[in-house]
Amino acid sequence: MMFNLQQLKILVLLARYKKVTAVAEKLKIKQPSVTFHMNKLEQSVGVPLFIRKHKRVFLTEDGKALLHYATRIILLSEEAEQVLTDYTQFKKGNITIGASNTPATYFLPQLLGKMRQAYPNVNIVIQVNNAPQIIEAVKNLEIDFGLVAEHAVNDPELVAIPLANDELGLVMHPDHPLAQKDQIEAGQLQQEVWVLRERNSASRRMMETWAAQNGIVCKKGLEFGTTEAIKRAIRCKLGISLLSRMAVEDEVNGGKLVFKRLNTETVNRSVFFIYSRNRFVTPIFQEYIRFFQSIS
């Protein structure tokens, strides 16, 4: 049985994009070349791998079984190339950092200048997604490191280093009736209209836990995918929210928003720097681990 990396890359990309045209564009080759490699791969393994239907391509069960190994082989191949680059051109190469919304917007930018200064020849790629997706991508070795704002990161496959403390608190417009109160009881929030993050965000999960513990039924007004949109909605007096202190610091200092602490461990969290225990530690990788450890 003989197959090459190009054929395995085509299998993996077809599983993702399901179109020969998209795979050809991604690999910068012609469509007949993609079809040629598909046929050669099927001939090599001796079983059908692809189902062609309405100009789309799907994997057979045999194709799905091979996909698991093809993904790992490609990742190992790319990692091997990166290792050789690291050793031959120390402090040169590529680093991909995944970050959840709050660290990406309010924590990471201030570090990028220092990172550029320390490693001017390293190309840094930032991917922004929700914390669960970033954690999964780090575990699958799809990205090098992650920065996530979570109450805790307890996973035996990961090394998690806390870098900064953060907390969620009630955020409202300065004209809101509760803005002048020193203490806010749960009962005072029952009729409030809430502006919320999407369900799979870390802050939404923490908010729902806190609300359940205090018997608060959140009357949803709006739901947004970004904290910036929520802050703008609050400034337009569309409701209140539970947001990161880090995320509203500038607006609070400027008198545009009010932040109320809740004094409960439920809403305390940290920004964690995470990486996989299963990844081979190259020189660049080790340098970045040291960099983030130095600011923890």
C-alpha positions as CSV (number, residue, x, y, z in Angstrom):
1,M,0.0,0.0,0.0
2,M,1.6,3.3,-1.1
3,F,0.3,6.8,-0.8
4,N,1.9,10.2,-0.4
5,L,1.3,13.3,1.7
6,Q,-0.4,15.2,-1.2
7,Q,-3.0,12.5,-1.4
8,L,-3.6,12.5,2.3
9,K,-3.9,16.3,2.3
10,I,-6.5,16.1,-0.4
11,L,-8.5,13.5,1.7
12,V,-8.4,15.8,4.7
13,L,-9.3,18.9,2.7
14,L,-12.2,17.1,0.9
15,A,-13.5,16.1,4.3
16,R,-13.5,19.7,5.3
17,Y,-14.6,21.6,2.1
18,K,-16.4,18.7,0.2
19,K,-15.6,20.4,-3.2
20,V,-12.8,19.6,-5.6
21,T,-12.6,23.2,-6.7
22,A,-12.0,24.4,-3.1
23,V,-9.3,21.8,-2.5
24,A,-7.6,22.7,-5.8
25,E,-7.6,26.4,-4.8
26,K,-6.3,25.6,-1.3
27,L,-3.4,23.5,-2.6
28,K,-2.8,25.8,-5.6
29,I,-3.1,23.0,-8.1
30,K,-5.5,22.3,-11.0
31,Q,-8.7,20.4,-10.5
32,P,-7.7,17.4,-12.7
33,S,-4.7,17.0,-10.4
34,V,-7.0,16.7,-7.4
35,T,-9.1,14.1,-9.2
36,F,-5.9,12.2,-10.3
37,H,-4.7,12.0,-6.7
38,M,-8.1,10.9,-5.4
39,N,-8.2,8.0,-7.9
40,K,-4.6,7.0,-7.2
41,L,-5.3,7.0,-3.4
42,E,-8.4,4.7,-4.0
43,Q,-6.3,2.4,-6.2
44,S,-3.6,2.3,-3.6
45,V,-5.8,1.3,-0.7
46,G,-8.1,-0.9,-2.8
47,V,-11.4,0.4,-1.4
48,P,-13.7,3.3,-2.4
49,L,-12.9,6.4,-0.3
50,F,-15.1,9.0,-2.0
51,I,-18.7,9.5,-2.8
52,R,-19.4,12.0,-5.6
53,K,-22.8,13.6,-5.4
54,H,-24.1,16.9,-6.9
55,K,-20.6,18.3,-7.5
56,R,-19.8,17.6,-3.8
57,V,-17.5,14.9,-2.4
58,F,-18.2,12.9,0.8
59,L,-16.1,10.3,2.5
60,T,-17.2,6.6,2.7
61,E,-16.8,4.8,6.0
62,D,-13.4,3.5,4.8
63,G,-12.5,7.1,3.9
64,K,-13.5,8.3,7.4
65,A,-11.4,5.6,9.0
66,L,-8.4,6.7,6.9
67,L,-9.1,10.4,7.7
68,H,-8.2,9.9,11.3
69,Y,-4.7,8.7,10.5
70,A,-4.3,11.1,7.6
71,T,-4.9,14.0,9.9
72,R,-2.3,12.8,12.4
73,I,0.3,12.0,9.6
74,I,-0.1,15.5,8.2
75,L,0.2,17.2,11.6
76,L,3.3,15.2,12.4
77,S,4.8,16.0,9.0
78,E,4.2,19.7,9.5
79,E,5.6,19.5,13.0
80,A,8.7,17.8,11.7
81,E,9.2,20.6,9.1
82,Q,8.8,23.2,11.9
83,V,11.3,21.4,14.1
84,L,13.9,21.4,11.4
85,T,13.3,25.0,10.7
86,D,13.6,25.9,14.4
87,Y,16.9,24.1,14.7
88,T,18.5,25.4,11.5
89,Q,17.1,29.0,11.9
90,F,16.8,29.5,15.6
91,K,14.1,32.0,16.5
92,K,12.6,31.9,13.0
93,G,9.4,30.3,12.0
94,N,5.7,30.4,12.6
95,I,3.7,30.4,15.9
96,T,-0.1,30.2,16.0
97,I,-1.8,31.5,19.1
98,G,-5.5,30.9,19.7
99,A,-7.3,33.3,22.0
100,S,-10.8,33.5,23.3
101,N,-12.6,36.8,23.0
102,T,-11.6,38.6,26.1
103,P,-7.8,37.8,26.1
104,A,-7.7,38.4,22.3
105,T,-9.2,41.9,22.6
106,Y,-8.0,43.2,26.0
107,F,-5.0,41.2,27.1
108,L,-3.0,39.9,24.1
109,P,-2.5,43.2,22.1
110,Q,-0.3,44.7,24.9
111,L,1.9,41.6,24.7
112,L,2.3,41.5,20.9
113,G,4.8,44.4,20.9
114,K,7.0,42.7,23.4
115,M,6.8,39.4,21.5
116,R,7.7,41.1,18.2
117,Q,10.7,42.8,19.9
118,A,11.9,39.5,21.5
119,Y,11.4,37.4,18.3
120,P,11.4,39.8,15.3
121,N,11.7,36.9,12.8
122,V,8.9,34.8,14.1
123,N,5.6,35.1,12.2
124,I,2.8,35.2,14.7
125,V,-0.7,34.1,13.7
126,I,-3.7,34.9,16.0
127,Q,-6.9,32.9,15.8
128,V,-9.9,34.1,17.8
129,N,-12.6,31.7,18.9
130,N,-14.6,30.7,22.0
131,A,-12.6,29.1,24.9
132,P,-13.9,25.5,24.3
133,Q,-12.8,25.6,20.6
134,I,-9.4,27.0,21.5
135,I,-8.9,24.3,24.2
136,E,-9.9,21.6,21.7
137,A,-7.6,23.1,19.0
138,V,-4.6,23.1,21.4
139,K,-5.3,19.4,22.4
140,N,-5.6,18.4,18.7
141,L,-2.3,20.2,18.0
142,E,-4.0,22.4,15.4
143,I,-2.6,25.5,17.1
144,D,0.6,26.0,19.2
145,F,-0.7,27.8,22.2
146,G,-4.0,29.2,23.7
147,L,-5.0,32.1,25.8
148,V,-8.4,31.5,27.4
149,A,-10.4,33.2,30.2
150,E,-11.8,30.5,32.3
151,H,-12.7,29.8,35.9
152,A,-10.3,26.8,35.8
153,V,-8.6,24.6,33.2
154,N,-8.4,21.0,34.4
155,D,-7.3,18.8,31.6
156,P,-4.5,16.2,32.0
157,E,-3.5,16.7,28.3
158,L,-2.8,20.4,28.9
159,V,-0.3,22.6,30.8
160,A,-2.3,25.7,32.0
161,I,-0.4,28.7,33.4
162,P,-2.5,31.5,35.0
163,L,-1.3,34.9,33.6
164,A,-3.8,37.4,35.0
165,N,-6.8,37.6,37.3
166,D,-10.2,38.7,35.9
167,E,-13.7,38.7,37.3
168,L,-17.2,39.2,36.0
169,G,-19.4,41.9,37.4
170,L,-22.7,43.6,36.7
171,V,-22.2,46.3,34.0
172,M,-24.8,49.0,33.4
173,H,-25.3,52.5,32.1
174,P,-24.5,55.3,34.7
175,D,-28.1,56.4,34.5
176,H,-29.4,53.0,35.5
177,P,-31.4,53.0,38.8
178,L,-29.1,50.4,40.3
179,A,-25.9,52.3,39.4
180,Q,-25.8,54.3,42.6
181,K,-26.5,51.4,44.9
182,D,-23.6,50.0,47.0
183,Q,-25.1,46.6,47.3
184,I,-27.4,44.9,44.8
185,E,-29.6,42.0,46.0
186,A,-30.7,39.1,43.7
187,G,-34.3,40.1,44.0
188,Q,-33.6,43.5,42.5
189,L,-32.4,41.9,39.2
190,Q,-35.5,39.7,38.5
191,Q,-37.1,42.3,36.2
192,E,-33.9,43.4,34.4
193,V,-33.4,42.9,30.7
194,W,-30.1,41.2,30.0
195,V,-27.7,41.6,27.1
196,L,-25.9,38.3,26.8
197,R,-23.0,36.6,25.0
198,E,-23.7,33.5,22.9
199,R,-24.3,30.2,24.8
200,N,-21.0,28.5,24.2
201,S,-18.9,31.5,25.5
202,A,-17.1,31.2,28.9
203,S,-18.7,34.3,30.3
204,R,-22.2,33.1,29.3
205,R,-21.6,29.8,31.1
206,M,-20.3,31.6,34.2
207,M,-23.2,34.0,34.1
208,E,-25.8,31.2,34.0
209,T,-24.1,29.4,36.9
210,W,-24.2,32.6,39.0
211,A,-27.8,33.3,38.0
212,A,-28.9,29.7,38.9
213,Q,-27.1,29.9,42.3
214,N,-28.9,33.1,43.1
215,G,-32.3,32.1,41.8
216,I,-32.3,34.7,39.0
217,V,-34.3,34.1,35.9
218,C,-32.6,36.1,33.2
219,K,-35.1,38.0,31.0
220,K,-33.2,38.0,27.7
221,G,-33.2,41.2,25.7
222,L,-30.4,40.7,23.2
223,E,-27.7,38.2,22.4
224,F,-24.4,39.1,20.8
225,G,-21.2,37.3,19.7
226,T,-18.8,40.0,20.9
227,T,-18.3,41.9,24.2
228,E,-17.8,45.1,22.2
229,A,-21.4,44.8,20.8
230,I,-22.7,44.2,24.4
231,K,-21.0,47.3,25.7
232,R,-22.4,49.4,23.0
233,A,-25.9,48.0,23.7
234,I,-25.6,48.9,27.4
235,R,-24.4,52.4,26.5
236,C,-27.6,52.7,24.4
237,K,-29.6,51.7,27.6
238,L,-30.8,48.4,26.1
239,G,-30.1,46.4,29.3
240,I,-27.5,45.2,31.7
241,S,-25.0,42.4,31.5
242,L,-22.3,40.4,33.4
243,L,-19.0,41.3,31.8
244,S,-15.2,41.0,32.5
245,R,-13.7,43.8,34.5
246,M,-10.8,43.7,32.0
247,A,-13.2,44.3,29.1
248,V,-14.9,47.4,30.6
249,E,-11.9,49.1,32.3
250,D,-11.6,51.9,29.8
251,E,-15.3,52.7,29.8
252,V,-15.6,52.6,33.6
253,N,-12.6,54.9,34.0
254,G,-14.2,57.2,31.4
255,G,-17.6,57.3,33.2
256,K,-19.4,55.7,30.3
257,L,-20.2,52.4,32.1
258,V,-20.6,51.2,35.8
259,F,-19.1,48.0,37.0
260,K,-20.5,46.4,40.2
261,R,-18.5,43.6,41.9
262,L,-20.5,40.5,43.0
263,N,-18.1,39.2,45.7
264,T,-18.5,35.5,44.8
265,E,-15.9,33.0,43.6
266,T,-18.4,31.9,41.0
267,V,-17.5,34.8,38.8
268,N,-13.7,34.9,39.4
269,R,-11.6,33.6,36.6
270,S,-8.1,33.9,35.1
271,V,-6.5,34.3,31.7
272,F,-4.7,31.0,31.2
273,F,-1.8,30.3,28.8
274,I,-2.2,26.7,27.7
275,Y,-0.3,24.2,25.6
276,S,-0.4,20.5,24.9
277,R,1.8,18.0,26.9
278,N,1.9,15.9,23.7
279,R,3.6,18.5,21.5
280,F,7.3,18.2,20.7
281,V,9.1,21.1,22.4
282,T,11.1,22.9,19.7
283,P,13.5,25.8,20.5
284,I,10.9,28.4,19.4
285,F,8.2,26.6,21.4
286,Q,10.4,26.6,24.5
287,E,11.2,30.3,24.0
288,Y,7.5,31.2,23.9
289,I,6.8,29.0,27.0
290,R,9.5,31.0,28.9
291,F,8.1,34.3,27.6
292,F,4.6,33.6,28.9
293,Q,6.0,32.1,32.2
294,S,7.9,35.3,32.7
295,I,4.7,37.4,32.7
296,S,2.7,35.0,34.9
